[in-house]
């Protein structure tokens, strides 16, 4: 793994930007399916209540995992 040095402020800005992008992507998917709740969307998708939503549910879950990872990085500082 390659390591680089950068100022903490820049790293925080980059992480915050990525977090905003993740939130926007999740919101786009929820709007597409007319849902307000991530949990409800994932539950309904998993149960088959909404057809053809599996791919978007996987995307949301991956985005949530990325979001959690970024929050953990920020909390280590």
Phi, psi and omega in degrees: 000135179272140177247143176229156177256138172205159183293145181302321181299320179293317179299316178298318180297317179296317179294317178297322177296316178296320178297320177296319179297318178299313179300317179298318180294318177297316180298321178300316180295315180297320178295321179304320183263002179061049177240149175255338186248127177297313183299316180294319178299313181296319178296313181294324178293315181295322182282348181090005180298323174247120184282148175064022179259001185300316181298317179292326177295320177296317178299314180298316180298319177296319178296320177296321177296317177298318180299315179298317179299317179294321177296322178295320177299313180297322182290340178286340182282000000 
